[in-house]
Amino acid sequence: MLALVACASKTIEYDPDATGDPQNGSPPPDDLACGPKRFTCIDRSVITIWWVCDGVQDCVQGEDEEGCPNRCPLPELDELGPAEESDCEGLGQALQTCGLASTPVFAPCWDEQRLAQCQFGCYAEASCSELVDNVCTPIATPNLDRCLAECSAKPYFCEDGSRVPSNWECDGEPDCVSGEDELGCPAFFCDSGSALPGAWACDGVPDCPGGEDELGCSGINCPI
């Protein structure tokens, strides 16, 4: 199933070329530790720069949270994710072009959410072979997966300048001081009148009492 706005869990990579001795805790060189997009931990694990000084220790020894708030310079946001963000229609057109959908219209869309716009762009820019492998098979798609992971690494900036994880936007709980991360969010209204977050519709799990949030969803046509 195509999970359009699912935020990938934190994935830590390992760099076999990284220097530094994890046995005695000697750190790698500064130019290696603070790369343009990645931070190399002492044990040679590699995390995205956006996880540095985010309040959560991701390196085993916690060096990503030392010397904050200026532990590493952050990259420009346009250096992460796809070249251009897209909308639900752009995603639908890409799937239709690759023979995975009979119509470019997908219901519902979450064009208001920044994470969704970024992920739509990843799918829209992917090759047909990548789309088929990502949507229809368990085959890894490194380029597409990396793009989606970088979208998840982009933070949501609150009006006061603080940042929260991008998947906290429109999750039903205000995280910014003024609550702007929950304003203007897409919603799906059940027949009973109750409102659900827009991303809950067509996610394969019925949330409305009558299951109407899973009716009329555009299907994916995987090759046999």
Helices and strands as residue ranges (DSSP letters): E 13-14, H 30-33, E 38-40, E 45-48, G 49-51, G 63-65, G 77-79, H 88-97, H 114-125, H 128-136, H 142-153, E 155-157, E 163-165, G 166-168, G 180-182, E 187-189, E 195-197, G 198-200, G 212-214
